Amino acid sequence: MTATATPTQLYLAGLASGSQGMRQSLDIIAGILSDNHDADSYPWHEVTYRDSMTVRIALTERYKPATVNKMLSALRGVLKQTWRLGLIDADAYRRAADVENVRNSNLLSGRALASEEIGKLFAACADTPKGVRDAALLTVLYGCGLRRGELAGLDFDDYDADDCSIVVNGKGGKQRTVYLAENGCQYIETWLRHRGDDAGPLFCPVDQTGEIRITRLRGESVAYIVKRLQQVAGVDHFSAHDLRRSTVTHLLDAGVDVLTVQKLAGHADVTTTARYDRRGEQAKRQAVQSLNLPVAA
């Protein structure tokens, strides 16, 4: 990155790996505001509150609320970098960035896997270097509730065998520490006996001969591994992110308080975590059983 880096470049540089899709969001926003600019060339210092609201309205017409809010987050982020560079004064920045998220009360997309399905996925991992890696990968995706980009970004030094913990670099460069159950550590230790203790990424490619290359998996590779295991295990379709949904849902169903689950999941807002909580639905289901309806003929 050069000394003349743009606000867009500085914003994207501060994101965790796997979040680079924000560039596309900024390109779309620049396209809404201008016919001849992309994210790098757009004069973000000229954005006003009216412009931000124009963007919000246009995005709402095209995308679902969750996507709109993610793109608005990118807009706020690049505006903040514009202010930090001294290209916009504080008052103009606050006004331009003061655009509210779109309310989203819809049910979460995706699904939470049943415990039986999780068991089938582990059973589908063969007793080979690749299968051992896949079992360890599943352990971290489900046992820690990581995003696939977060898993791909893990290094060997991020794992601490002494207390079964992993340091995760999450969204916005925010770090958090997650923990594995004792049997989860066993999966990791088995993988490390194959991988070795060389510095570098914790999870690596394994070829058909079982040779391990200490290079980093991409988020897309993690998604492919999960899809292959889903097909081998014969369970219904799910995404890598659904393993994360399963973690949050199962912890809440087990009675873990929502603030603890929020910290483990790395959610910026506890309301995001609360949307996974199905205990209210169970209570409603039980409540209607008390209604006396006539027996169907």
Secondary structure, DSSP 4 states (H G I P E B T S, - for coil): --TT--HHHHHHHTSPTT-TTHHHHHHHHHHHH-SS--TTTS-GGG--HHHHHHHHHHHHHHS-HHHHHHHHHHHHHHHHHHHHTTSS-HHHHHHHH--PPPP--SPPSS-PPPHHHHHHHHHTS-SSHHHHHHHHHHHHHHHS---HHHHHT-BGGGEETTTTEEEEE-GGG-EEEEE--HHHHHHHHHHHHHH-S-SSBSS--B-TT--B---PPPHHHHHHHHHHHHHHHTPPP--HHHHHHHHHHHHHHTT--HHHHHHHHT-SSHHHHHTT--HHHHHHHHHGGGS--PPP-
